[in-house]
Amino acid sequence: MEVIRTLKALADPLRLRVLAAVAEEELTVGEVQEVVASVQSAVSRNLAILREAGFVRDRKEGTNVYFAVRQDMPAAAREFFKSVQARWPELPESKGDKERLEACRRRRARRSRNYFESVAGDWERIRRSFFADRVTSLAIEKLLPRNLVLADVGCGTGSLTFELARFARKVIGIDLSKEMLRRAREIAKEKAIRNVEFRHADALKLPLGSRSVDALFCVMVLHFLPDPERAIAEFRRVTRPGGSVILVDMVQHSQEWMREQMAHRWLGFNRRSIAEWFRAAGVGSVDYELTGSYAGEKIARNGNRPVEIFVARACLPMNATGKSTRKAKG
């Protein structure tokens, strides 16, 4: 019976700790092993039991397999999951597990941040070797009205920010790398560009009010983020009704070298995932197109292949009156 299998899956204290870990964060087997301070064989066995019982799903990404709780748990699993979730703090090892999970998160974030801090001075050359300037224009082509307030998430040294500033009323560039932002501010000063503003922040927690921008751009950044679905929900939050969220990124691929050499967390995205994440954020209308451009085309070598780039534009719902809260001037 399903109920018996579900109860058995929750009958082991270590298994409860493993479930608690992947409920907080999508983790590899090695990371779960680190969080619960156990051996790999025990962690793998318990993950398999939890998966069979309907609590956990796995996702293969290149050579890694990631585990997280299922959002579509069977009825029995969801009922018991909600019950035990509230009691996790009572587990004797819960405090240590939580501390080790936070250490794992910090290490992930530090690796990505260190990469960008180290390449900030040479970022424009690296960017052009990875994807052509046409990718920037593809993003801009998706937004025609002028005199808008725009956000450029993951702005780096500002290549897209400055392009947008040519016709926008104001552009807010946001990045997690202080060194990238320092360089972007220097360029803005050198070029006397006054309608740009740069802010240091995480893409998962934008320093913007709800419904405060007319459109948001995220160009070749989503694959660096730990939680793209959460990021998309945040993009939707800060964009006004009737506005647009525009993503440019890579189609799902298996080029592991991009993870190792470029600090990518995700090996691209398929169309279905992008649509589902926007739908979860309350946006049903998403334009998705393959661009004919390729990432890594200039540095592909040793059998590595470039990866096709897509552009997705999500049109946010209007107000109940059917009108946007802001009339764009074209």
C-alpha positions in Angstrom: 0.0 0.0 0.0 1.1 3.5 -0.7 0.6 4.7 2.9 2.8 1.9 4.3 5.6 2.7 1.8 5.3 6.3 2.7 5.5 5.6 6.5 8.5 3.4 6.0 10.3 6.1 4.1 9.9 8.4 7.0 10.9 5.8 9.7 14.6 6.5 9.7 16.1 9.6 11.4 18.9 10.0 8.8 16.3 9.8 6.0 14.3 12.6 7.7 17.5 14.8 7.8 18.2 14.0 4.1 14.6 15.0 3.2 15.0 18.2 5.3 18.1 19.1 3.4 16.7 18.7 -0.1 13.6 20.5 1.0 15.7 23.6 1.6 17.9 23.5 -1.4 18.5 21.4 -4.6 21.6 19.5 -3.8 24.0 16.9 -5.3 24.6 13.6 -3.4 28.0 15.0 -2.3 26.4 18.1 -0.9 23.7 16.1 0.9 26.5 14.0 2.3 28.2 17.1 3.6 25.0 18.6 5.1 24.0 15.4 7.1 27.7 14.4 7.8 27.2 10.8 6.5 28.8 8.5 4.1 27.8 8.6 0.4 26.4 5.0 0.3 24.0 5.8 3.1 22.9 9.1 1.5 22.4 7.5 -2.0 20.4 4.7 -0.5 18.1 7.0 1.5 17.6 9.4 -1.5 16.6 6.4 -3.5 14.0 5.3 -0.9 12.6 8.9 -0.7 12.4 9.1 -4.4 10.5 5.7 -4.6 8.1 7.0 -1.9 7.3 10.1 -4.0 9.0 12.7 -1.8 12.1 13.5 -3.9 12.8 14.0 -7.6 16.2 14.0 -9.3 17.5 16.1 -12.2 20.6 15.3 -14.3 22.7 18.3 -15.3 25.8 17.3 -17.2 27.8 14.9 -15.0 25.9 15.9 -11.9 22.6 14.7 -10.5 20.6 17.1 -8.3 17.9 16.2 -5.7 15.0 18.3 -4.4 11.6 17.7 -3.0 8.8 17.0 -5.5 6.3 19.8 -6.0 3.8 17.2 -7.3 4.0 14.7 -4.5 1.4 11.9 -4.3 -1.4 12.7 -1.8 -0.1 10.5 0.9 3.4 11.7 0.6 2.3 15.4 0.7 0.2 14.8 3.8 3.0 13.2 5.8 5.6 15.7 4.4 3.6 18.6 5.8 3.4 16.9 9.2 7.1 16.1 9.5 8.3 19.4 8.1 7.0 21.3 11.1 8.9 18.9 13.4 12.4 19.0 11.8 13.8 21.5 14.3 13.2 18.8 17.0 15.7 16.4 15.4 18.9 16.4 17.5 21.2 17.1 14.5 19.0 19.8 12.9 21.1 22.7 14.1 24.3 21.2 12.8 22.7 20.3 9.5 21.4 23.8 9.0 24.8 25.3 9.7 26.5 22.9 7.2 23.8 23.7 4.6 24.5 27.4 5.0 28.2 26.8 4.6 27.4 24.9 1.3 25.3 27.8 0.1 28.0 30.3 0.9 30.6 28.2 -0.9 28.5 28.1 -4.0 27.9 31.8 -4.0 31.6 32.5 -3.2 32.7 30.4 -6.2 30.5 32.4 -8.6 31.4 35.8 -7.0 35.1 35.1 -7.1 35.0 34.2 -10.7 33.4 37.5 -11.7 35.6 39.6 -9.4 38.6 38.0 -10.9 37.6 38.6 -14.6 36.0 42.0 -14.2 38.9 43.9 -15.8 38.9 41.6 -18.8 35.1 40.9 -18.9 34.4 42.7 -22.2 36.9 40.5 -24.1 35.6 37.3 -22.4 32.0 38.3 -23.1 32.7 38.9 -26.8 34.5 35.5 -27.0 31.5 33.8 -25.4 28.6 35.5 -27.3 28.5 38.2 -30.0 27.3 41.7 -29.6 24.3 40.7 -31.6 22.9 39.0 -28.5 22.6 42.4 -26.9 20.7 43.8 -29.8 18.4 40.8 -29.8 17.3 41.8 -26.3 16.8 45.4 -27.3 14.8 44.5 -30.4 12.2 43.0 -28.1 11.4 46.3 -26.5 10.4 49.1 -28.9 8.7 51.9 -26.8 11.0 54.6 -25.5 11.1 56.8 -22.4 10.9 53.8 -20.1 12.4 52.9 -16.7 14.4 49.6 -17.3 16.3 47.2 -15.2 19.3 45.2 -16.4 19.8 42.3 -14.0 23.4 40.9 -14.0 24.6 44.0 -15.8 28.3 43.2 -15.4 30.4 46.1 -16.7 27.3 47.6 -18.3 27.4 46.7 -22.0 23.7 46.2 -22.3 22.9 48.9 -19.7 24.6 51.6 -21.8 22.9 50.4 -25.0 19.5 50.6 -23.3 20.4 54.1 -21.9 20.4 55.4 -25.5 16.6 55.4 -25.5 15.4 54.8 -22.0 14.5 57.4 -19.5 16.4 55.6 -16.8 18.3 52.2 -16.6 19.1 50.5 -13.3 22.0 48.0 -13.6 22.2 45.4 -10.9 25.0 43.0 -10.2 26.4 40.9 -7.4 30.1 41.7 -8.3 31.3 44.9 -6.7 34.3 44.9 -9.1 32.1 44.7 -12.2 30.0 47.6 -10.8 33.1 49.6 -10.1 34.2 49.2 -13.7 30.6 50.0 -15.0 30.5 53.3 -13.0 33.9 54.2 -14.4 32.7 53.7 -18.0 29.5 55.6 -17.3 31.7 58.5 -16.1 34.1 58.3 -19.0 31.2 58.4 -21.5 29.2 61.0 -19.5 26.1 58.7 -19.4 23.8 60.2 -16.8 20.6 58.2 -17.0 22.1 55.0 -15.5 22.3 53.9 -11.9 24.2 50.9 -10.6 23.2 48.9 -7.5 24.9 46.0 -5.8 22.4 43.2 -5.1 21.5 39.6 -5.6 19.2 38.8 -8.5 17.0 36.7 -6.1 16.4 39.8 -4.0 16.3 42.9 -6.2 16.6 46.3 -4.6 13.5 47.5 -6.4 10.0 48.2 -5.4 7.1 46.0 -6.7 5.9 47.2 -10.1 8.6 49.8 -10.3 10.1 49.2 -13.8 8.5 49.1 -17.2 10.7 46.2 -18.4 13.4 44.0 -17.0 16.3 42.4 -19.0 18.3 39.4 -17.9 20.8 38.6 -20.7 23.1 35.5 -20.3 22.7 35.6 -16.6 20.0 33.0 -15.6 22.5 30.1 -15.9 24.6 31.6 -13.2 21.8 31.8 -10.6 21.2 29.1 -7.9 17.4 29.3 -8.3 16.1 30.4 -11.8 12.5 29.9 -10.9 12.7 32.1 -7.8 14.6 34.7 -9.9 11.8 34.8 -12.5 9.2 35.3 -9.8 11.3 38.2 -8.5 11.6 39.6 -12.0 7.8 39.5 -12.3 7.4 41.2 -8.9 9.3 44.4 -9.9 7.8 44.7 -13.4 4.7 46.8 -13.9 1.5 45.2 -15.3 1.6 45.4 -19.1 5.4 45.4 -19.0 7.9 42.8 -20.1 10.5 40.5 -18.7 13.0 39.6 -21.4 15.4 36.7 -21.0 18.3 35.8 -23.3 20.1 32.6 -22.4 21.3 29.2 -23.7 19.2 26.3 -24.8 19.7 23.2 -22.6 23.0 21.4 -23.5 25.6 19.0 -22.1 28.7 21.1 -22.5 30.2 20.5 -19.0 33.3 22.7 -19.8 31.1 25.8 -19.4 30.5 24.8 -15.8 34.1 24.2 -15.1 35.6 27.2 -17.1 32.8 29.7 -16.9 31.3 29.0 -13.5 27.9 28.1 -15.0 25.5 26.5 -12.5 22.9 25.5 -15.1 23.7 23.9 -18.5 21.0 26.0 -20.3 17.2 25.7 -20.2 14.5 24.1 -22.3 11.5 26.0 -23.5 9.1 24.0 -21.2 11.0 25.0 -18.0 11.0 28.7 -19.0 7.2 28.6 -19.7 6.5 26.7 -16.4 8.5 29.1 -14.3 6.7 32.1 -15.7 3.4 30.4 -15.3 4.2 29.7 -11.7 4.9 33.4 -11.4 1.5 34.2 -12.8 2.5 35.0 -16.4 0.9 32.9 -19.1 2.0 34.7 -22.2 5.7 33.9 -23.1 7.3 34.4 -26.5 10.2 32.0 -27.0 12.4 32.1 -30.1 15.7 30.5 -31.1 18.1 33.3 -32.3 20.5 31.5 -34.6 23.3 32.8 -32.4 25.6 30.6 -30.4 27.4 30.9 -27.1 31.0 29.9 -26.9 31.4 29.9 -30.7 34.7 31.6 -30.6 36.2 29.5 -27.9 34.9 26.1 -28.8 37.7 23.7 -29.0 38.8 20.1 -28.2 35.5 18.8 -29.3 33.5 21.4 -27.3 30.5 22.7 -29.3 28.9 26.1 -29.1 25.4 26.3 -27.7 22.3 27.9 -29.3 20.9 31.0 -27.6 17.1 31.7 -27.1 15.3 34.9 -26.3 12.1 34.8 -24.3 9.7 37.7 -23.7 7.1 37.4 -21.0 4.2 40.0 -21.3 2.8 40.7 -17.9 -1.0 40.8 -17.5 -2.7 44.1 -17.6 -4.9 45.5 -14.8 -8.5 44.4 -14.6 -9.4 47.4 -16.7 -7.2 46.0 -19.5 -4.8 48.9 -19.4 -1.2 49.1 -18.2 -0.5 51.3 -15.2 1.9 53.3 -17.3 1.4 54.6 -20.9 4.7 54.2 -22.7 5.7 56.9 -25.2 6.8 55.6 -28.5 
